[in-house]
Amino acid sequence: MRLWRSVVGKLWMTILVLVSFVLIILTILLLEFFEKYHVSQIEQELANQANKVSRILEAHAGDGLGEEIVFEIVDKPLGVVIAYNEEDFRLSPDDPKQDRKSARNLLNDQDLMKVFSNKKHIVKEISQTEYPNKGSRYENIIVAAAPFQINEQNGAIFIYQSLSVLKDMTQKTTRIILLAAGIAIILTTFFAFFLSTKITAPLRKMKEAAFQVSKGEFDTKVPFLSHDEIGELAIAFNQMAKRLKINMNVLSQEKEQLKSILNSMADGVMTFSKSGDILITNPPAERFLQQWHNEGRNSKSSIPGELADLLAQAISGETEQTEELNIQGRRYYVVIVSPLYTQNQQSVRGAVAVIRDMTEERRLDKLRSDFVSNVSHELRTPISMLQGYSEAIIDDIVDSEEEKKELAKIIYDESLRIGRLVNELLDLAKMEAGHMSLNYENLEIGTFIQRIMHKFGGIAKEKHVKLKCQLNDNQLFSMDPDRIEQVLTNLIDNAIRHTAENGCVTVTQTRNDHGITIKVSDNGTGIPEEDLPFVFERFYKADKARTRGKAGTGLGLAIVKNIVDAHNGEITVQSKLEVGTTFTVFLPNTK
């Protein structure tokens, strides 16, 4: 930093300029004072000398010795002119020609000539140059005129002295004053620099401490070595830093607390500025924005257009706005936008949006609706058949015993179908409620799968579907055989039912360090891509027409998923229309 831009330089230059200005004014005043003083002394001395000479002339009026005495006692640098009247005057014979010329000039001065008429003492400064205003004062002379009377004739004595004698005196005085002023300025320079450095040293420490505090180092302290205002400033600075540290810790705790609260919230929270810029978000809100961006919309906006409209309405109308947003028909959100006010509650400074994910609630509502619809649909057909065939028997519409037995057989089959539906619903309810118990056994996994495949040999042969089995090993594996058999039975049965003639169903089993993987693949009709996320839900059916005899109850895959989940396993599905479907079941090793 340049010296004159620092406090030290400014204070130093201020003191130096102030002292220099005072010394210059003082020098001018002193020179003026000494000059006036010396001129006054000269005038006083000349007046006294003129009075003395006039008395001498009057005392020796009769003997003629007065002139000799006067010319004898008046020495250089004084000059004297004795005028017995305005025409008769005497000059000192020892005066040089220049002084004699000056003496004659002063006799032409009208003011001095008044001494003859007024008989009063006159002292006057007379310029010897042609232009008095342009000449130096040291070229002037001072004349003292005193009247005298000899033989009743009025005369005057003129004693004069050139001011050139003041020139040397003034120069010497000026040199002395300037020397003293120079010494004073030098001393003032060192003193001012020392004083400014002494004053600004604690200020520099405060500046360094302020920079440290601005970087977050609130433990920085400024030492206070004095009890003046600077010491009090240091104490106040230390107290301020301590208070700042306390406040920053409180703010940090509140920020962390607010962050924890926002992060732990299930609902998304977003705060906006008045211009619509996002200020704060929590993870659920970020997931909402990510899902919106993943739609592939070519929008330059950072938020959905519906949310931007709600935000604008909330800010402009200063009222709470609520709306439900739908993303690709799969995610549902309820958005509540409320205005945020300034501290004085006078104006709106932004808005806060609470985003609640209602997808699960909408899914559950749909499941409840679908459950009622599906159960009603599944029960309507067998109940209608039971009612119709039973009415036929009661009304004796059929005549032969064989027809009655056939109707009774149909009624029996439909009752069994209703029973299976009810039992599967009860089993699924128990599983979802967590009341399913597993009985683990160690058994040979290869033999277990071959036994299940053997059960479907006749059905596959009847439908002209080929069954294939690819087993990796026949080692022991711990699981609940009844439940896993229910899983494989359901998957193989679905594969056979949805595979056309001359198709193929393959069961593959592999094993690694983590567990076993069983795949059931077919080259049947496949499952539409939009239905894949719902295959494990209740009453899902690949056959939308629900053709009787081919479609089941729609609860099998839901039961399969619950059994696999109970084993801490995982089941996935891959399918393509007219290509086939593969269900993959992974069962981990038991600990």
RARATA-V233984 format. One record per residue. N is the residue number from 1. SS is DSSP state (H for helix, E for strand, C for the rest). OMEGA is omega in whole degrees, 0 to 359 (* if undefined). Layout:
BEGIN
n=N ss=SS omega=OMEGA
n=N ss=SS omega=OMEGA
END
This chain:
BEGIN
n=1 ss=C omega=178
n=2 ss=C omega=187
n=3 ss=H omega=184
n=4 ss=H omega=176
n=5 ss=H omega=178
n=6 ss=C omega=178
n=7 ss=H omega=179
n=8 ss=H omega=181
n=9 ss=H omega=181
n=10 ss=H omega=180
n=11 ss=H omega=180
n=12 ss=H omega=181
n=13 ss=H omega=179
n=14 ss=H omega=179
n=15 ss=H omega=182
n=16 ss=H omega=180
n=17 ss=H omega=180
n=18 ss=H omega=180
n=19 ss=H omega=179
n=20 ss=H omega=179
n=21 ss=H omega=179
n=22 ss=H omega=181
n=23 ss=H omega=179
n=24 ss=H omega=178
n=25 ss=H omega=181
n=26 ss=H omega=179
n=27 ss=H omega=180
n=28 ss=H omega=181
n=29 ss=H omega=180
n=30 ss=H omega=179
n=31 ss=H omega=178
n=32 ss=H omega=180
n=33 ss=H omega=182
n=34 ss=H omega=179
n=35 ss=H omega=179
n=36 ss=H omega=181
n=37 ss=H omega=181
n=38 ss=H omega=177
n=39 ss=H omega=179
n=40 ss=H omega=178
n=41 ss=H omega=179
n=42 ss=H omega=180
n=43 ss=H omega=181
n=44 ss=H omega=181
n=45 ss=H omega=180
n=46 ss=H omega=180
n=47 ss=H omega=179
n=48 ss=H omega=181
n=49 ss=H omega=180
n=50 ss=H omega=178
n=51 ss=H omega=181
n=52 ss=H omega=182
n=53 ss=H omega=180
n=54 ss=H omega=179
n=55 ss=H omega=178
n=56 ss=H omega=181
n=57 ss=H omega=179
n=58 ss=H omega=181
n=59 ss=H omega=182
n=60 ss=C omega=182
n=61 ss=C omega=186
n=62 ss=C omega=186
n=63 ss=C omega=177
n=64 ss=C omega=180
n=65 ss=C omega=186
n=66 ss=H omega=182
n=67 ss=H omega=183
n=68 ss=H omega=181
n=69 ss=H omega=182
n=70 ss=H omega=180
n=71 ss=H omega=181
n=72 ss=H omega=186
n=73 ss=H omega=179
n=74 ss=C omega=183
n=75 ss=C omega=174
n=76 ss=C omega=7
n=77 ss=C omega=181
n=78 ss=E omega=174
n=79 ss=E omega=183
n=80 ss=E omega=175
n=81 ss=E omega=179
n=82 ss=E omega=181
n=83 ss=E omega=179
n=84 ss=C omega=171
n=85 ss=C omega=185
n=86 ss=C omega=181
n=87 ss=C omega=186
n=88 ss=C omega=180
n=89 ss=E omega=183
n=90 ss=E omega=175
n=91 ss=E omega=178
n=92 ss=C omega=182
n=93 ss=C omega=182
n=94 ss=C omega=181
n=95 ss=C omega=174
n=96 ss=C omega=184
n=97 ss=H omega=181
n=98 ss=H omega=179
n=99 ss=H omega=180
n=100 ss=H omega=177
n=101 ss=H omega=179
n=102 ss=H omega=180
n=103 ss=H omega=179
n=104 ss=H omega=180
n=105 ss=H omega=183
n=106 ss=H omega=178
n=107 ss=C omega=177
n=108 ss=C omega=181
n=109 ss=C omega=184
n=110 ss=H omega=181
n=111 ss=H omega=181
n=112 ss=H omega=181
n=113 ss=H omega=178
n=114 ss=H omega=180
n=115 ss=H omega=179
n=116 ss=H omega=185
n=117 ss=H omega=184
n=118 ss=H omega=181
n=119 ss=C omega=178
n=120 ss=C omega=177
n=121 ss=C omega=181
n=122 ss=E omega=173
n=123 ss=E omega=184
n=124 ss=E omega=176
n=125 ss=E omega=185
n=126 ss=E omega=177
n=127 ss=C omega=181
n=128 ss=C omega=181
n=129 ss=C omega=181
n=130 ss=C omega=178
n=131 ss=C omega=188
n=132 ss=C omega=185
n=133 ss=C omega=183
n=134 ss=C omega=182
n=135 ss=C omega=177
n=136 ss=C omega=182
n=137 ss=H omega=181
n=138 ss=H omega=175
n=139 ss=H omega=179
n=140 ss=C omega=175
n=141 ss=E omega=176
n=142 ss=E omega=185
n=143 ss=E omega=174
n=144 ss=E omega=183
n=145 ss=E omega=179
n=146 ss=E omega=181
n=147 ss=E omega=171
n=148 ss=E omega=184
n=149 ss=E omega=179
n=150 ss=E omega=179
n=151 ss=C omega=178
n=152 ss=C omega=177
n=153 ss=E omega=183
n=154 ss=E omega=176
n=155 ss=E omega=182
n=156 ss=E omega=176
n=157 ss=E omega=179
n=158 ss=E omega=175
n=159 ss=E omega=185
n=160 ss=E omega=179
n=161 ss=E omega=179
n=162 ss=E omega=178
n=163 ss=C omega=179
n=164 ss=C omega=178
n=165 ss=H omega=180
n=166 ss=H omega=186
n=167 ss=H omega=179
n=168 ss=H omega=181
n=169 ss=H omega=180
n=170 ss=H omega=179
n=171 ss=H omega=178
n=172 ss=H omega=179
n=173 ss=H omega=179
n=174 ss=H omega=180
n=175 ss=H omega=180
n=176 ss=H omega=181
n=177 ss=H omega=179
n=178 ss=H omega=177
n=179 ss=H omega=178
n=180 ss=H omega=179
n=181 ss=H omega=178
n=182 ss=H omega=177
n=183 ss=H omega=180
n=184 ss=H omega=179
n=185 ss=H omega=179
n=186 ss=H omega=179
n=187 ss=H omega=179
n=188 ss=H omega=179
n=189 ss=H omega=180
n=190 ss=H omega=181
n=191 ss=H omega=181
n=192 ss=H omega=180
n=193 ss=H omega=179
n=194 ss=H omega=182
n=195 ss=H omega=180
n=196 ss=H omega=178
n=197 ss=H omega=180
n=198 ss=H omega=181
n=199 ss=H omega=186
n=200 ss=H omega=180
n=201 ss=H omega=177
n=202 ss=H omega=177
n=203 ss=H omega=177
n=204 ss=H omega=177
n=205 ss=H omega=178
n=206 ss=H omega=178
n=207 ss=H omega=179
n=208 ss=H omega=179
n=209 ss=H omega=179
n=210 ss=H omega=177
n=211 ss=H omega=178
n=212 ss=H omega=179
n=213 ss=H omega=179
n=214 ss=H omega=177
n=215 ss=C omega=178
n=216 ss=C omega=179
n=217 ss=C omega=186
n=218 ss=C omega=178
n=219 ss=C omega=180
n=220 ss=C omega=180
n=221 ss=C omega=178
n=222 ss=C omega=178
n=223 ss=C omega=178
n=224 ss=C omega=185
n=225 ss=C omega=181
n=226 ss=C omega=181
n=227 ss=C omega=178
n=228 ss=C omega=182
n=229 ss=H omega=180
n=230 ss=H omega=176
n=231 ss=H omega=177
n=232 ss=H omega=177
n=233 ss=H omega=178
n=234 ss=H omega=178
n=235 ss=H omega=179
n=236 ss=H omega=179
n=237 ss=H omega=179
n=238 ss=H omega=178
n=239 ss=H omega=178
n=240 ss=H omega=179
n=241 ss=H omega=178
n=242 ss=H omega=180
n=243 ss=H omega=177
n=244 ss=H omega=179
n=245 ss=H omega=179
n=246 ss=H omega=181
n=247 ss=H omega=179
n=248 ss=H omega=177
n=249 ss=H omega=178
n=250 ss=H omega=179
n=251 ss=H omega=179
n=252 ss=H omega=178
n=253 ss=H omega=179
n=254 ss=H omega=179
n=255 ss=H omega=179
n=256 ss=H omega=179
n=257 ss=H omega=178
n=258 ss=H omega=179
n=259 ss=H omega=179
n=260 ss=H omega=179
n=261 ss=H omega=181
n=262 ss=H omega=181
n=263 ss=H omega=181
n=264 ss=H omega=180
n=265 ss=C omega=175
n=266 ss=C omega=179
n=267 ss=C omega=175
n=268 ss=E omega=179
n=269 ss=E omega=178
n=270 ss=E omega=175
n=271 ss=E omega=184
n=272 ss=E omega=170
n=273 ss=E omega=181
n=274 ss=C omega=179
n=275 ss=C omega=177
n=276 ss=C omega=178
n=277 ss=C omega=179
n=278 ss=E omega=180
n=279 ss=E omega=184
n=280 ss=E omega=173
n=281 ss=E omega=172
n=282 ss=C omega=185
n=283 ss=H omega=178
n=284 ss=H omega=178
n=285 ss=H omega=178
n=286 ss=H omega=176
n=287 ss=H omega=177
n=288 ss=H omega=180
n=289 ss=H omega=179
n=290 ss=H omega=178
n=291 ss=H omega=179
n=292 ss=H omega=179
n=293 ss=H omega=181
n=294 ss=C omega=177
n=295 ss=C omega=181
n=296 ss=C omega=179
n=297 ss=C omega=178
n=298 ss=C omega=182
n=299 ss=C omega=178
n=300 ss=C omega=181
n=301 ss=C omega=179
n=302 ss=C omega=180
n=303 ss=C omega=178
n=304 ss=C omega=181
n=305 ss=H omega=178
n=306 ss=H omega=178
n=307 ss=H omega=178
n=308 ss=H omega=177
n=309 ss=H omega=178
n=310 ss=H omega=180
n=311 ss=H omega=180
n=312 ss=H omega=179
n=313 ss=H omega=181
n=314 ss=H omega=182
n=315 ss=H omega=182
n=316 ss=H omega=182
n=317 ss=H omega=180
n=318 ss=C omega=178
n=319 ss=C omega=179
n=320 ss=C omega=181
n=321 ss=E omega=181
n=322 ss=E omega=178
n=323 ss=E omega=178
n=324 ss=E omega=180
n=325 ss=E omega=181
n=326 ss=E omega=180
n=327 ss=E omega=177
n=328 ss=C omega=178
n=329 ss=C omega=182
n=330 ss=C omega=180
n=331 ss=E omega=182
n=332 ss=E omega=181
n=333 ss=E omega=170
n=334 ss=E omega=185
n=335 ss=E omega=176
n=336 ss=E omega=181
n=337 ss=E omega=180
n=338 ss=E omega=179
n=339 ss=E omega=174
n=340 ss=E omega=184
n=341 ss=E omega=175
n=342 ss=C omega=185
n=343 ss=C omega=180
n=344 ss=C omega=177
n=345 ss=C omega=183
n=346 ss=C omega=184
n=347 ss=C omega=181
n=348 ss=E omega=179
n=349 ss=E omega=181
n=350 ss=E omega=181
n=351 ss=E omega=176
n=352 ss=E omega=181
n=353 ss=E omega=175
n=354 ss=E omega=185
n=355 ss=E omega=182
n=356 ss=E omega=179
n=357 ss=E omega=181
n=358 ss=C omega=183
n=359 ss=H omega=182
n=360 ss=H omega=179
n=361 ss=H omega=178
n=362 ss=H omega=178
n=363 ss=H omega=179
n=364 ss=H omega=176
n=365 ss=H omega=179
n=366 ss=H omega=179
n=367 ss=H omega=179
n=368 ss=H omega=179
n=369 ss=H omega=180
n=370 ss=H omega=180
n=371 ss=H omega=179
n=372 ss=H omega=181
n=373 ss=H omega=183
n=374 ss=H omega=178
n=375 ss=H omega=178
n=376 ss=H omega=181
n=377 ss=H omega=182
n=378 ss=H omega=182
n=379 ss=H omega=185
n=380 ss=H omega=183
n=381 ss=H omega=180
n=382 ss=H omega=179
n=383 ss=H omega=178
n=384 ss=H omega=180
n=385 ss=H omega=177
n=386 ss=H omega=181
n=387 ss=H omega=183
n=388 ss=H omega=182
n=389 ss=H omega=178
n=390 ss=H omega=177
n=391 ss=H omega=179
n=392 ss=H omega=179
n=393 ss=H omega=182
n=394 ss=H omega=183
n=395 ss=C omega=179
n=396 ss=C omega=177
n=397 ss=C omega=179
n=398 ss=C omega=185
n=399 ss=C omega=186
n=400 ss=C omega=179
n=401 ss=H omega=180
n=402 ss=H omega=178
n=403 ss=H omega=178
n=404 ss=H omega=179
n=405 ss=H omega=179
n=406 ss=H omega=177
n=407 ss=H omega=179
n=408 ss=H omega=178
n=409 ss=H omega=178
n=410 ss=H omega=179
n=411 ss=H omega=180
n=412 ss=H omega=180
n=413 ss=H omega=180
n=414 ss=H omega=176
n=415 ss=H omega=176
n=416 ss=H omega=178
n=417 ss=H omega=177
n=418 ss=H omega=179
n=419 ss=H omega=178
n=420 ss=H omega=179
n=421 ss=H omega=180
n=422 ss=H omega=181
n=423 ss=H omega=179
n=424 ss=H omega=176
n=425 ss=H omega=179
n=426 ss=H omega=179
n=427 ss=H omega=180
n=428 ss=H omega=179
n=429 ss=H omega=179
n=430 ss=H omega=180
n=431 ss=H omega=181
n=432 ss=H omega=177
n=433 ss=C omega=178
n=434 ss=C omega=181
n=435 ss=C omega=181
n=436 ss=C omega=178
n=437 ss=C omega=182
n=438 ss=C omega=178
n=439 ss=C omega=184
n=440 ss=C omega=175
n=441 ss=E omega=174
n=442 ss=E omega=181
n=443 ss=E omega=180
n=444 ss=E omega=188
n=445 ss=H omega=179
n=446 ss=H omega=179
n=447 ss=H omega=181
n=448 ss=H omega=181
n=449 ss=H omega=179
n=450 ss=H omega=179
n=451 ss=H omega=179
n=452 ss=H omega=178
n=453 ss=H omega=180
n=454 ss=H omega=180
n=455 ss=H omega=184
n=456 ss=C omega=181
n=457 ss=H omega=182
n=458 ss=H omega=180
n=459 ss=H omega=180
n=460 ss=H omega=180
n=461 ss=H omega=180
n=462 ss=H omega=181
n=463 ss=C omega=180
n=464 ss=C omega=176
n=465 ss=C omega=182
n=466 ss=E omega=177
n=467 ss=E omega=178
n=468 ss=E omega=182
n=469 ss=E omega=178
n=470 ss=E omega=185
n=471 ss=E omega=181
n=472 ss=C omega=180
n=473 ss=C omega=178
n=474 ss=C omega=182
n=475 ss=C omega=180
n=476 ss=E omega=178
n=477 ss=E omega=184
n=478 ss=E omega=178
n=479 ss=E omega=174
n=480 ss=C omega=187
n=481 ss=H omega=181
n=482 ss=H omega=182
n=483 ss=H omega=180
n=484 ss=H omega=175
n=485 ss=H omega=177
n=486 ss=H omega=178
n=487 ss=H omega=183
n=488 ss=H omega=178
n=489 ss=H omega=180
n=490 ss=H omega=183
n=491 ss=H omega=181
n=492 ss=H omega=180
n=493 ss=H omega=178
n=494 ss=H omega=181
n=495 ss=H omega=181
n=496 ss=H omega=184
n=497 ss=H omega=183
n=498 ss=C omega=176
n=499 ss=C omega=181
n=500 ss=C omega=179
n=501 ss=C omega=182
n=502 ss=C omega=175
n=503 ss=C omega=183
n=504 ss=E omega=175
n=505 ss=E omega=185
n=506 ss=E omega=175
n=507 ss=E omega=183
n=508 ss=E omega=180
n=509 ss=E omega=175
n=510 ss=E omega=183
n=511 ss=E omega=173
n=512 ss=C omega=184
n=513 ss=C omega=185
n=514 ss=C omega=181
n=515 ss=E omega=181
n=516 ss=E omega=178
n=517 ss=E omega=179
n=518 ss=E omega=179
n=519 ss=E omega=175
n=520 ss=E omega=185
n=521 ss=E omega=174
n=522 ss=E omega=176
n=523 ss=C omega=184
n=524 ss=C omega=187
n=525 ss=C omega=181
n=526 ss=C omega=182
n=527 ss=C omega=178
n=528 ss=C omega=183
n=529 ss=H omega=181
n=530 ss=H omega=180
n=531 ss=H omega=184
n=532 ss=H omega=181
n=533 ss=H omega=187
n=534 ss=H omega=187
n=535 ss=C omega=182
n=536 ss=C omega=177
n=537 ss=C omega=181
n=538 ss=C omega=174
n=539 ss=C omega=174
n=540 ss=C omega=177
n=541 ss=C omega=177
n=542 ss=C omega=180
n=543 ss=C omega=184
n=544 ss=C omega=181
n=545 ss=C omega=179
n=546 ss=C omega=182
n=547 ss=C omega=184
n=548 ss=C omega=180
n=549 ss=C omega=178
n=550 ss=C omega=181
n=551 ss=C omega=176
n=552 ss=C omega=181
n=553 ss=C omega=182
n=554 ss=C omega=180
n=555 ss=C omega=186
n=556 ss=H omega=182
n=557 ss=H omega=175
n=558 ss=H omega=177
n=559 ss=H omega=179
n=560 ss=H omega=181
n=561 ss=H omega=179
n=562 ss=H omega=179
n=563 ss=H omega=179
n=564 ss=H omega=178
n=565 ss=H omega=179
n=566 ss=H omega=176
n=567 ss=C omega=183
n=568 ss=C omega=180
n=569 ss=C omega=183
n=570 ss=E omega=178
n=571 ss=E omega=180
n=572 ss=E omega=181
n=573 ss=E omega=173
n=574 ss=E omega=184
n=575 ss=E omega=175
n=576 ss=E omega=184
n=577 ss=C omega=178
n=578 ss=C omega=177
n=579 ss=C omega=178
n=580 ss=E omega=184
n=581 ss=E omega=177
n=582 ss=E omega=173
n=583 ss=E omega=182
n=584 ss=E omega=180
n=585 ss=E omega=175
n=586 ss=E omega=178
n=587 ss=E omega=182
n=588 ss=E omega=175
n=589 ss=C omega=177
n=590 ss=C omega=180
n=591 ss=C omega=*
END
